[in-house]
């Protein structure tokens, strides 16, 4: 395993390549999150990625690749697993109110431990299936990272979404088949090819919205 200083070097180099400015505190929080993920993963199998270096690239930097497209206000992360992308986004955008949803108790307990350890006051986690949750206020911004098909992502979360909501779907290859199956009344407003350092596979962000009624 690399020394912690080498983790920091790799993380800072990746952030620089992505043109993301991070304070020393934010880098420290991202590395603390990584350390907790490495520790908990040994016992609870939170992610199939075992190599800490791969975790930096495939989890931290991959999650932060959508940072330029996340709007201010609030964000709901659906099927967040080990807190991805919600925890890295909460660290990098302290003014963003982040709600993380997952039905797996081990994963939500881990996320709560991260929230407590890192003192993330803008981060909340709930152990619940998205379709069983009722929010006091509808979410304007919903994100998923390899959670479900685009059709299921929209259908399962539609009750949580405001009329002007944006669905941020993180995908690998451009999902033409899934786009063709979007429910009626929904369109892909934007598609962005994401740049993740040290990752050879394609990554895309699709921004879905409700089609405006004519």
Number of C-alpha atoms within 10 A of each C-alpha: 8 9 7 11 9 12 17 16 11 16 21 17 13 19 20 13 12 17 11 16 12 15 10 10 11 17 18 15 21 23 18 15 23 21 14 16 23 19 11 17 18 11 8 12 15 19 16 8 14 14 11 17 17 14 18 22 19 16 20 24 25 23 21 24 24 22 17 9 12 18 13 11 13 16 25 27 25 28 24 26 24 25 28 23 26 29 30 22 24 23 25 20 18 14 13 18 18 26 21 27 24 22 16 17 13 17 24 22 15 21 28 18 14 22 19 12 13 15 12 17 14 17 23 18 23 18 17 17 15 21 12 10 14 10 9 7 9 16 23 18 24 27 27 23 21 16 17 15 18 26 16 15 22 22 13 15 19 19 16 23 19 14 14 14 18 23 28 27 23 25 21 14 12 17 13 8 10 12 17 11 12 19 14 9 10 15 17 17 13 11 14 14 16 18 18 23 20 12 13 8 9 13 18 19 24 23 21 22 20 20 14 10 5 3
